[in-house]
Amino acid sequence: MKIAPPIRLVIVDDSELVRAGLRLLLGEDAGLVIAGEAGGVVAGVELCVRLRPDVALLDIRLPDGTGLGACREILRRAPGVRVLMLTSAADDHLVDEAVAAGAHGYLLKEIDARGLMQAIRDVSVGRSVLDPQVTARVLRRARGESGVPAGGVASDALSPQEQRLLALIAKGCTNKEAAAELGLSEKTVKNYLSTVFGKLHVSRRAEAAAVFVQRQSGR
């Protein structure tokens, strides 16, 4: 049986202690290999462009910028890299921005070792990942604003095209990128997105992503 190659990671965090802890923790999994690490945006982006890892773990707060800016630049210059935000910041606005920046996952540093390893694997194969606490916060906010349960609609209520669009939005695609992927105009995608938001009772991309992730985990 052919053995899959290990998942190559780059860690970008300004704390040397955090990086050391992640090296120690993830080093216990033979299926994960840390290809490099950096303490800031510029070094982290250059490292990802040069090494082309499978997954980049980014903190949001970095000394020379933000992980959100680093995410955008990495995806622009090395689009094959999957980006997983690993941060202590649970601010709902930052979750919105991370989804808009194209991040493929958002985890809080409180996550346990097993959860982190599984999230890395999920992100590496194309799934979107949101920390359970983040998902709960986003969905609670959506429920509070709309007065109805976020995502309170059967999966088959979304057309196949709408489901494909929802998956792309959860991956962080812009309307332009989703249009190119689906072979539609940006205006058509915008109209589809408005319909999807209405059916899911949400108003933000992060809320739609949270619904998508919740449904994935419930399968």
LUMVEX-234349 format. One record per residue (C-alpha): residue number from 1; residue in three letters; x, y, z. Coordinates in Angstrom, 2 decimals, padded with zeros to 5 digits. Each point is the difference from the previous one (the first is absolute). Example, Ala and Ser with C-alpha at 12.3 -4.5 7.8 and 13.67 -1.06 7.14 Angstrom:
BEGIN
1:ALA:012.30:-004.50:007.80 .
2:SER:001.37:003.44:-000.66 .
! end
This chain:
BEGIN
1:MET:000.00:000.00:000.00 .
2:LYS:001.34:003.41:-000.98 .
3:ILE:000.74:002.21:003.01 .
4:ALA:-001.14:003.61:-000.34 .
5:PRO:002.77:002.59:000.37 .
6:PRO:-000.08:002.02:003.23 .
7:ILE:-001.84:003.33:000.09 .
8:ARG:002.58:002.81:-000.14 .
9:LEU:-000.63:002.96:002.30 .
10:VAL:001.31:003.51:000.44 .
11:ILE:-000.65:001.71:003.36 .
12:VAL:-000.22:003.80:000.17 .
13:ASP:-000.26:001.30:003.57 .
14:ASP:001.95:002.74:001.77 .
15:SER:000.30:-002.03:003.20 .
16:GLU:003.07:-002.24:000.08 .
17:LEU:-001.62:-001.89:002.86 .
18:VAL:-003.12:-000.73:-002.07 .
19:ARG:002.08:-001.13:-002.97 .
20:ALA:002.04:-002.29:002.24 .
21:GLY:-003.18:-001.43:001.51 .
22:LEU:-001.47:-000.67:-003.44 .
23:ARG:003.22:-001.66:-001.16 .
24:LEU:-000.08:-002.28:003.01 .
25:LEU:-003.71:-000.72:-000.28 .
26:LEU:-000.22:-000.56:-003.75 .
27:GLY:003.29:-001.87:-000.08 .
28:GLU:-001.77:-002.89:001.70 .
29:ASP:-002.04:-000.60:-003.16 .
30:ALA:001.96:-001.80:-002.70 .
31:GLY:-002.46:001.26:-002.59 .
32:LEU:000.96:003.64:000.60 .
33:VAL:003.32:001.68:-000.73 .
34:ILE:000.93:003.57:000.90 .
35:ALA:001.79:001.32:-003.08 .
36:GLY:000.76:003.43:001.48 .
37:GLU:-001.05:002.73:002.39 .
38:ALA:000.05:003.78:000.18 .
39:GLY:-000.82:002.73:002.51 .
40:GLY:-001.54:002.61:-002.28 .
41:VAL:-001.98:000.77:-003.13 .
42:VAL:002.85:000.72:-002.42 .
43:ALA:002.08:-003.01:001.01 .
44:GLY:-003.08:-002.23:000.13 .
45:VAL:-001.19:000.95:-003.48 .
46:GLU:003.45:-000.45:-001.52 .
47:LEU:000.35:-003.38:001.72 .
48:CYS:-003.34:-001.22:-001.37 .
49:VAL:000.80:001.23:-003.50 .
50:ARG:003.38:-001.73:000.08 .
51:LEU:-001.00:-003.27:001.70 .
52:ARG:-003.58:-000.37:-001.30 .
53:PRO:-001.22:-001.92:003.08 .
54:ASP:-003.32:-001.83:000.03 .
55:VAL:-001.27:002.05:002.94 .
56:ALA:001.08:003.29:001.59 .
57:LEU:-000.93:000.59:003.66 .
58:LEU:-000.33:003.75:000.53 .
59:ASP:-000.58:002.07:003.10 .
60:ILE:-002.04:003.17:-000.58 .
61:ARG:002.06:002.38:002.14 .
62:LEU:003.54:000.30:-001.39 .
63:PRO:002.62:002.71:000.64 .
64:ASP:000.23:001.27:-003.60 .
65:GLY:-003.64:-000.31:-001.04 .
66:THR:-002.80:-002.51:000.38 .
67:GLY:-000.55:-003.61:-000.87 .
68:LEU:-002.93:001.17:-002.13 .
69:GLY:002.32:002.00:-002.23 .
70:ALA:002.44:-002.90:-000.06 .
71:CYS:-002.84:-002.33:-001.01 .
72:ARG:-000.96:002.16:-002.97 .
73:GLU:003.60:000.30:-001.17 .
74:ILE:000.73:-003.71:000.39 .
75:LEU:-003.10:-000.95:-001.98 .
76:ARG:000.88:002.54:-002.68 .
77:ARG:003.60:-001.17:-000.41 .
78:ALA:-000.36:-003.68:000.91 .
79:PRO:-003.67:-000.90:-000.63 .
80:GLY:000.55:-003.71:000.64 .
81:VAL:000.70:000.62:003.70 .
82:ARG:-002.89:-000.57:002.40 .
83:VAL:-000.17:002.58:002.79 .
84:LEU:-001.15:-000.82:003.52 .
85:MET:-000.26:002.87:002.50 .
86:LEU:001.11:-001.10:003.48 .
87:THR:-000.54:002.82:002.44 .
88:SER:-001.22:001.03:003.43 .
89:ALA:-002.22:002.69:-001.54 .
90:ALA:-003.66:-001.05:000.02 .
91:ASP:-001.36:003.33:-001.24 .
92:ASP:-002.94:-000.53:-002.39 .
93:HIS:001.19:002.81:-002.28 .
94:LEU:003.35:-001.73:-000.42 .
95:VAL:-001.76:-003.22:-000.99 .
96:ASP:-001.86:001.94:-002.70 .
97:GLU:003.27:001.50:-001.21 .
98:ALA:001.78:-003.35:000.02 .
99:VAL:-002.70:-001.57:-002.18 .
100:ALA:000.13:003.02:-002.33 .
101:ALA:003.80:-000.30:-000.17 .
102:GLY:-000.33:-003.57:-001.24 .
103:ALA:001.03:-001.91:003.13 .
104:HIS:-000.99:-003.66:-000.17 .
105:GLY:-000.36:-000.35:003.75 .
106:TYR:-000.16:001.96:003.26 .
107:LEU:001.02:-001.63:003.29 .
108:LEU:000.50:001.30:003.50 .
109:LYS:003.22:-000.93:001.80 .
110:GLU:-002.05:-001.64:002.73 .
111:ILE:-000.60:-002.95:-002.35 .
112:ASP:001.42:-003.33:001.14 .
113:ALA:002.76:-001.90:-001.81 .
114:ARG:-002.29:-002.54:-001.61 .
115:GLY:-002.34:002.70:-001.27 .
116:LEU:002.86:002.02:-001.48 .
117:MET:001.49:-002.99:-001.80 .
118:GLN:-003.38:-000.96:-001.44 .
119:ALA:-000.66:003.58:-001.08 .
120:ILE:003.33:000.11:-001.83 .
121:ARG:-000.91:-003.21:-001.81 .
122:ASP:-003.46:001.28:-000.87 .
123:VAL:001.31:003.29:-001.36 .
124:SER:002.73:-001.76:-002.00 .
125:VAL:-002.59:-002.03:-001.94 .
126:GLY:-002.24:002.94:-000.80 .
127:ARG:-002.43:000.20:002.91 .
128:SER:-000.83:003.22:001.81 .
129:VAL:000.52:000.06:003.78 .
130:LEU:-001.34:002.34:002.66 .
131:ASP:000.65:-000.45:003.71 .
132:PRO:-003.18:-001.28:001.71 .
133:GLN:000.02:003.04:002.29 .
134:VAL:000.30:002.30:-003.01 .
135:THR:-002.78:-001.80:-001.86 .
136:ALA:-002.29:000.24:003.03 .
137:ARG:000.73:003.72:000.46 .
138:VAL:-000.60:000.81:-003.67 .
139:LEU:-003.24:-001.98:-000.13 .
140:ARG:-001.26:001.51:003.28 .
141:ARG:000.64:003.46:-001.44 .
142:ALA:-001.85:-000.92:-003.19 .
143:ARG:-002.95:-001.31:001.99 .
144:GLY:-000.06:003.14:002.11 .
145:GLU:000.01:002.32:-003.02 .
146:SER:-002.52:-001.88:-002.12 .
147:GLY:-002.29:-001.34:002.72 .
148:VAL:000.01:-003.45:-001.63 .
149:PRO:002.46:-002.89:000.20 .
150:ALA:003.02:000.52:-002.26 .
151:GLY:000.20:-002.77:-002.54 .
152:GLY:-003.48:-001.14:000.96 .
153:VAL:-000.75:-001.41:-003.42 .
154:ALA:000.27:-003.50:-001.41 .
155:SER:003.04:-000.70:-002.16 .
156:ASP:-002.19:-000.87:-002.97 .
157:ALA:-001.61:003.46:000.21 .
158:LEU:003.19:001.32:-001.61 .
159:SER:000.36:-000.78:-003.67 .
160:PRO:003.15:-001.91:-001.09 .
161:GLN:001.44:003.26:-001.35 .
162:GLU:-000.76:001.80:003.27 .
163:GLN:001.67:-002.79:001.96 .
164:ARG:003.09:000.26:-002.20 .
165:LEU:000.06:003.75:000.56 .
166:LEU:-000.35:-000.45:003.77 .
167:ALA:003.00:-002.35:-000.01 .
168:LEU:002.07:002.55:-001.94 .
169:ILE:-000.98:002.81:002.37 .
170:ALA:001.00:-002.19:002.96 .
171:LYS:003.40:-000.45:-001.66 .
172:GLY:000.40:003.78:-000.08 .
173:CYS:-000.62:000.57:-003.71 .
174:THR:-000.94:003.52:-001.09 .
175:ASN:-003.02:000.50:-002.27 .
176:LYS:002.39:000.35:-002.95 .
177:GLU:001.81:-003.24:000.85 .
178:ALA:-003.27:-001.86:000.55 .
179:ALA:-001.30:001.30:-003.32 .
180:ALA:003.07:-001.31:-001.80 .
181:GLU:-000.27:-003.37:001.75 .
182:LEU:-003.70:-000.40:-000.82 .
183:GLY:000.13:001.51:-003.48 .
184:LEU:-002.39:002.80:000.92 .
185:SER:000.08:003.78:-000.04 .
186:GLU:000.77:001.89:003.21 .
187:LYS:-003.51:001.48:-000.10 .
188:THR:-001.54:-003.47:-000.16 .
189:VAL:002.17:-001.16:002.91 .
190:LYS:-001.06:003.05:002.00 .
191:ASN:-003.66:-000.86:-000.66 .
192:TYR:000.56:-003.65:000.94 .
193:LEU:001.80:001.08:003.17 .
194:SER:-002.88:002.25:001.02 .
195:THR:-002.38:-002.95:-000.44 .
196:VAL:002.29:-002.32:002.01 .
197:PHE:000.30:002.52:002.83 .
198:GLY:-003.77:000.36:000.04 .
199:LYS:-000.61:-003.76:000.13 .
200:LEU:002.58:-000.46:002.76 .
201:HIS:-001.23:003.04:001.97 .
202:VAL:003.49:001.54:000.10 .
203:SER:001.42:003.31:-001.19 .
204:ARG:003.78:-000.50:000.02 .
205:ARG:002.44:-002.27:-001.76 .
206:ALA:001.42:-001.25:003.32 .
207:GLU:-003.50:-001.01:001.08 .
208:ALA:-000.52:-001.90:-003.25 .
209:ALA:003.39:-001.66:000.50 .
210:ALA:-000.99:-000.98:003.54 .
211:VAL:-003.19:-001.62:-001.30 .
212:PHE:002.00:-001.88:-002.63 .
213:VAL:002.52:-001.25:002.57 .
214:GLN:-002.77:-000.97:002.41 .
215:ARG:-001.64:-002.08:-002.72 .
216:GLN:003.30:-001.63:-000.93 .
217:SER:000.62:-001.03:003.58 .
218:GLY:-003.53:-001.35:000.30 .
219:ARG:000.39:-002.43:-002.89 .
! end
